[in-house]
């Protein structure tokens, strides 16, 4: 499948973006079972995400293997890897890293359409948008709102394998200025169970642009839970 971009974020952390097309969607036999009865477009989304993940894995020297699906729809990577997948209408992205380096990963591909103030109110606060603007260097509030949405989607995906908290709301993950460096934010839980709060405190959220597309990704470094 064609690749929009493959980017090494760190020495052993790779993001890959591919286009979604029903005409070129391919799945391994075990994965076909996961989309029985799905629409053609849903199958194409699913296949593009798996293909992006395998391209990222290949870049890391890993063999092509089926990527399963958990009870909440999360992709199940081989034990030596951590990963996450996201889709828009037109593209799929996969983020893959080594389990030696990361306890968990989450990714969300930003939608270029402005979120808007009404929808943003269910995701973020005005004070948080201002904080994101300063921390991430956004000129426009609309860009900060879009990042807030994608960042919190990525946070949910990142925390779930460690907490099994499928009820985490977007307003329950608060983005804070990070001390890890420019272009990154830390997270704090708001009205969440203590085990979830402990994991969220270890999440680092960043933004990456590949070509004309941007994504938010969340990571819990392995050393942070040691």
HUURHU-V128641 format. One record per residue. RES is the residue in three letters. PSI is psi as a letter, one per 40 degrees, with the letter a starting at -180 (NA if undefined). NEAR is the number of other C-alpha atoms within 10 Angstrom. Layout:
# HUURHU-V128641
res: <RES;RES>
psi: <PSI;PSI>
near: <NEAR;NEAR>
This chain:
# HUURHU-V128641
res: <UNK;UNK;UNK;UNK;UNK;UNK;UNK;UNK;UNK;UNK;UNK;UNK;UNK;UNK;UNK;UNK;UNK;UNK;UNK;UNK;UNK;UNK;UNK;UNK;UNK;UNK;UNK;UNK;UNK;UNK;UNK;UNK;UNK;UNK;UNK;UNK;UNK;UNK;UNK;UNK;UNK;UNK;UNK;UNK;UNK;UNK;UNK;UNK;UNK;UNK;UNK;UNK;UNK;UNK;UNK;UNK;UNK;UNK;UNK;UNK;UNK;UNK;UNK;UNK;UNK;UNK;UNK;UNK;UNK;UNK;UNK;UNK;UNK;UNK;UNK;UNK;UNK;UNK;UNK;UNK;UNK;UNK;UNK;UNK;UNK;UNK;UNK;UNK;UNK;UNK;UNK;UNK;UNK;UNK;UNK;UNK;UNK;UNK;UNK;UNK;UNK;UNK;UNK;UNK;UNK;UNK;UNK;UNK;UNK;UNK;UNK;UNK;UNK;UNK;UNK;UNK;UNK;UNK;UNK;UNK;UNK;UNK;UNK;UNK;UNK;UNK;UNK;UNK;UNK;UNK;UNK;UNK;UNK;UNK;UNK;UNK;UNK;UNK;UNK;UNK;UNK;UNK;UNK;UNK;UNK;UNK;UNK;UNK;UNK;UNK;UNK;UNK;UNK;UNK;UNK;UNK;UNK;UNK;UNK;UNK;UNK;UNK;UNK;UNK;UNK;UNK;UNK;UNK;UNK;UNK;UNK;UNK;UNK;UNK;UNK;UNK;UNK;UNK;UNK;UNK;UNK;UNK;UNK;UNK;UNK;UNK;UNK;UNK;UNK;UNK;UNK;UNK;UNK;UNK;UNK;UNK;UNK;UNK;UNK;UNK;UNK;UNK;UNK;UNK;UNK;UNK;UNK;UNK;UNK;UNK;UNK;UNK;UNK;UNK;UNK;UNK;UNK;UNK;UNK;UNK;UNK;UNK;UNK;UNK;UNK;UNK>
psi: <i;i;h;d;i;h;h;h;d;a;d;f;h;h;h;h;h;i;i;h;h;d;e;e;h;i;i;i;d;d;d;d;d;e;f;h;e;i;i;d;d;d;d;d;d;d;d;d;d;d;d;d;d;d;d;d;d;d;d;e;e;i;i;h;i;i;h;a;h;a;d;e;e;i;i;h;i;i;d;e;i;i;i;i;i;i;i;a;d;e;i;i;i;i;h;h;i;i;d;d;d;h;d;i;i;i;i;h;h;i;h;e;h;h;d;i;d;d;d;d;d;e;d;i;i;d;d;d;d;d;d;d;d;d;d;e;f;h;d;i;d;d;d;d;d;d;d;d;d;d;d;d;d;d;d;d;d;d;d;d;d;d;d;f;g;e;e;h;i;d;e;e;h;h;h;i;h;i;e;e;i;i;e;i;i;i;i;i;i;h;f;i;i;d;d;d;d;d;d;d;e;e;h;h;h;i;i;h;h;h;b;e;i;i;i;h;i;i;i;h;i;d;d;e;e;NA>
near: <15;13;12;17;17;20;16;16;13;9;9;15;21;22;29;26;31;24;24;25;19;15;8;12;20;18;19;14;9;12;18;14;11;14;16;9;9;11;10;14;14;14;22;23;24;24;25;32;29;29;27;30;30;21;25;27;25;12;19;17;9;13;11;15;15;17;19;16;13;9;6;11;8;17;19;16;17;15;8;9;19;24;30;27;27;25;22;15;10;12;20;27;28;29;29;31;27;21;18;13;17;21;23;26;31;30;32;30;27;23;19;12;9;14;19;12;14;8;12;19;13;12;22;23;15;13;9;17;23;16;17;24;19;14;19;19;13;16;10;11;17;18;20;26;28;22;27;26;23;25;29;29;24;26;30;24;28;28;26;20;18;15;15;12;16;12;10;20;17;19;17;19;26;20;26;17;18;16;10;10;9;12;16;21;24;20;23;19;20;16;13;17;12;10;12;20;19;15;20;27;16;20;24;24;26;20;20;15;13;14;10;8;15;16;22;25;27;32;26;24;18;15;11;13;11;6>
